[in-house]
Amino acid sequence: MVRHRVRIRFCKQGDLRWIGHLDLMRCLERLFRRAGLPLAFSEGFHPKARISFPLPLALGIVGSQELVEVELSEPLSASEIRRRLEPHCLPGLCFTAVDALPSGAGKARPRSVEYRIAVPPALQPGVSQRIAALLSSQRCPVARPGRAGQLDIRPHLIALELAGGQLRMRLGVGAGTNVGPRDVLSALGLELEQLRRHGAVLERTAVEL
């Protein structure tokens, strides 16, 4: 069977950010069915729709350029797929780009991700200095709660800045352990829960391939 792969960019915002990954998968599959997309299925006794997320988003994080890849059993143009999807968008969910991939195209392999989060004025003193110290260092070991040993986050940190009250970071993605925004916040003496108590929302702004 010839399968036709489609790469879709979408945003996950508002209360929808509290939907876990498995629930989001089920939600999107139902949405694709309602939109009349001819989904391709795996073989065997329990066939599943061929839907994959190159880099799932953690619970509670807003995603403005998330990725999902879908295999279809029939070819559809990108414009036709988007036309079918848009009437079925849910609150907090929107589709920003659709690409019908050429035959033989490889699966999406994320190379880096970008995040941002507001840092309230009361927590900003000293953060810029700690950023400068981190970027000038060769190593930055961070302890992860509930895990033995420490993780050196410095090789994964591509960019980091505090500007206009917004902390922005760009992290490399590769084989092995991936560094997350919590690790960077920890290195700066901040905690995600602490920022959330001040009304801040962590957002993944880009997934680069």
C-alpha positions as CSV (number, residue, x, y, z in Angstrom):
1,M,0.0,0.0,0.0
2,V,1.3,3.4,-0.9
3,R,1.1,5.9,2.0
4,H,1.2,9.6,1.7
5,R,2.9,11.5,4.6
6,V,1.7,14.9,5.7
7,R,3.5,17.2,8.2
8,I,1.3,19.5,10.2
9,R,2.2,22.4,12.4
10,F,-0.3,23.3,15.1
11,C,-0.6,25.4,18.2
12,K,-1.8,24.1,21.6
13,Q,-2.8,27.0,23.9
14,G,-5.1,28.0,26.7
15,D,-6.6,25.3,28.9
16,L,-5.7,22.8,26.2
17,R,-2.1,22.9,27.5
18,W,-3.3,20.8,30.4
19,I,-4.3,17.9,28.1
20,G,-1.7,15.1,28.3
21,H,0.1,13.7,25.3
22,L,-2.0,10.5,25.0
23,D,-5.2,12.5,25.3
24,L,-4.0,14.9,22.6
25,M,-3.2,12.0,20.3
26,R,-6.8,10.7,20.7
27,C,-8.2,14.1,20.3
28,L,-6.3,14.7,17.0
29,E,-7.2,11.3,15.6
30,R,-10.9,12.0,16.3
31,L,-10.5,15.4,14.7
32,F,-8.8,13.9,11.6
33,R,-11.6,11.4,11.3
34,R,-14.3,14.1,11.5
35,A,-12.4,16.1,8.9
36,G,-12.7,13.1,6.5
37,L,-8.9,12.5,6.2
38,P,-8.2,9.1,4.7
39,L,-5.9,7.9,7.5
40,A,-3.6,5.0,7.0
41,F,-3.5,2.3,9.7
42,S,-0.9,-0.2,10.9
43,E,-1.4,-3.9,10.3
44,G,-2.3,-6.6,12.8
45,F,-5.1,-7.4,15.2
46,H,-5.2,-3.9,16.7
47,P,-4.6,-1.5,13.8
48,K,-3.8,2.1,14.8
49,A,-3.8,5.3,12.8
50,R,-0.3,6.2,11.6
51,I,0.1,9.4,13.5
52,S,3.4,10.4,15.1
53,F,4.7,13.3,17.1
54,P,8.5,13.9,16.5
55,L,8.8,15.7,19.9
56,P,5.8,15.4,22.3
57,L,5.1,18.5,24.4
58,A,5.1,18.1,28.2
59,L,2.0,18.8,30.2
60,G,1.2,22.4,31.0
61,I,3.4,24.0,28.3
62,V,1.9,26.1,25.5
63,G,3.1,25.1,22.0
64,S,2.9,27.6,19.2
65,Q,4.6,25.6,16.4
66,E,4.1,21.9,17.3
67,L,4.6,19.1,14.9
68,V,2.6,16.0,14.0
69,E,3.1,13.7,11.0
70,V,0.2,11.8,9.5
71,E,0.1,9.0,6.9
72,L,-2.8,9.0,4.5
73,S,-4.1,6.1,2.4
74,E,-5.0,8.5,-0.5
75,P,-3.2,11.6,-1.7
76,L,-4.6,15.0,-0.8
77,S,-3.1,18.5,-1.4
78,A,-1.9,20.6,1.5
79,S,-4.6,23.2,0.8
80,E,-7.4,20.5,0.7
81,I,-6.2,19.0,4.0
82,R,-6.2,22.4,5.7
83,R,-9.6,23.2,4.2
84,R,-11.0,20.0,5.8
85,L,-9.3,20.6,9.2
86,E,-10.1,24.2,9.9
87,P,-13.9,23.8,10.6
88,H,-13.1,21.2,13.3
89,C,-10.5,23.2,15.3
90,L,-11.1,23.1,19.1
91,P,-10.6,26.0,21.6
92,G,-6.9,26.4,22.1
93,L,-6.0,24.3,19.0
94,C,-5.3,25.7,15.5
95,F,-3.4,24.5,12.5
96,T,-0.7,26.9,11.2
97,A,0.9,25.0,8.4
98,V,0.3,21.8,6.3
99,D,2.9,20.2,4.0
100,A,2.3,17.1,1.9
101,L,5.7,15.4,1.9
102,P,7.3,14.0,-1.3
103,S,7.7,10.3,-1.6
104,G,10.8,9.1,0.2
105,A,11.0,12.1,2.5
106,G,12.6,11.2,5.8
107,K,10.8,11.5,9.1
108,A,11.0,14.8,11.0
109,R,14.2,15.0,13.2
110,P,14.1,18.0,15.5
111,R,17.5,19.6,15.9
112,S,16.6,22.4,18.4
113,V,13.7,23.9,20.3
114,E,13.0,27.3,21.7
115,Y,11.1,28.3,24.8
116,R,10.2,31.5,26.5
117,I,8.7,32.4,29.9
118,A,8.1,35.7,31.7
119,V,10.2,36.4,34.8
120,P,8.5,38.8,37.2
121,P,10.5,41.9,38.3
122,A,10.8,40.5,41.9
123,L,12.8,37.5,40.6
124,Q,14.9,39.2,37.9
125,P,17.8,40.5,40.1
126,G,20.9,38.5,39.5
127,V,19.4,36.4,36.6
128,S,21.3,38.3,33.9
129,Q,24.6,37.8,35.7
130,R,23.9,34.1,36.2
131,I,23.1,33.8,32.4
132,A,26.4,35.4,31.5
133,A,28.2,33.1,33.9
134,L,26.5,30.1,32.5
135,L,27.2,31.0,28.9
136,S,30.9,31.6,29.6
137,S,31.3,28.3,31.5
138,Q,32.5,25.0,30.0
139,R,30.2,22.9,32.1
140,C,27.0,23.4,34.0
141,P,26.0,20.2,36.0
142,V,22.4,20.2,37.2
143,A,20.8,17.8,39.6
144,R,17.4,16.4,38.6
145,P,14.9,15.6,41.3
146,G,14.5,11.9,41.8
147,R,17.5,11.0,39.7
148,A,21.0,10.0,40.7
149,G,23.9,12.0,39.5
150,Q,24.0,15.3,37.6
151,L,23.4,16.3,34.0
152,D,25.7,18.8,32.2
153,I,23.4,21.1,30.3
154,R,26.0,23.3,28.8
155,P,26.6,21.3,25.6
156,H,22.9,21.5,24.8
157,L,22.4,25.2,25.5
158,I,22.6,27.2,22.2
159,A,21.2,30.5,23.3
160,L,19.9,32.1,26.5
161,E,18.8,35.7,27.3
162,L,16.6,37.8,29.5
163,A,15.1,40.7,27.6
164,G,12.0,42.8,28.3
165,G,11.1,40.5,31.2
166,Q,11.1,37.4,29.0
167,L,13.6,34.6,29.4
168,R,14.3,32.9,26.1
169,M,16.3,29.8,25.5
170,R,17.3,27.6,22.6
171,L,18.2,24.0,23.3
172,G,19.7,21.4,21.1
173,V,17.9,18.1,20.6
174,G,19.8,14.9,19.8
175,A,20.5,11.4,20.7
176,G,20.6,10.5,24.4
177,T,19.3,12.7,27.2
178,N,17.6,15.9,26.1
179,V,17.9,19.0,28.3
180,G,14.5,20.7,29.1
181,P,13.5,24.2,30.2
182,R,13.3,23.1,33.9
183,D,17.0,22.2,33.8
184,V,17.9,25.7,32.5
185,L,15.7,27.4,35.1
186,S,17.3,25.3,37.8
187,A,20.7,26.4,36.7
188,L,19.6,30.0,37.0
189,G,18.2,29.5,40.5
190,L,14.5,29.6,39.3
191,E,11.7,27.1,39.5
192,L,8.9,26.7,37.0
193,E,6.3,26.3,39.8
194,Q,7.6,29.5,41.3
195,L,7.1,31.4,38.0
196,R,3.7,29.9,37.5
197,R,2.6,31.2,40.9
198,H,3.4,34.7,39.5
199,G,1.1,34.0,36.5
200,A,3.9,33.0,34.0
201,V,3.2,30.4,31.3
202,L,6.0,28.4,29.7
203,E,5.7,28.4,25.9
204,R,7.6,26.3,23.3
205,T,7.8,28.8,20.5
206,A,9.7,26.7,17.9
207,V,10.7,23.2,16.9
208,E,13.4,23.4,14.3
209,L,14.2,20.4,12.0
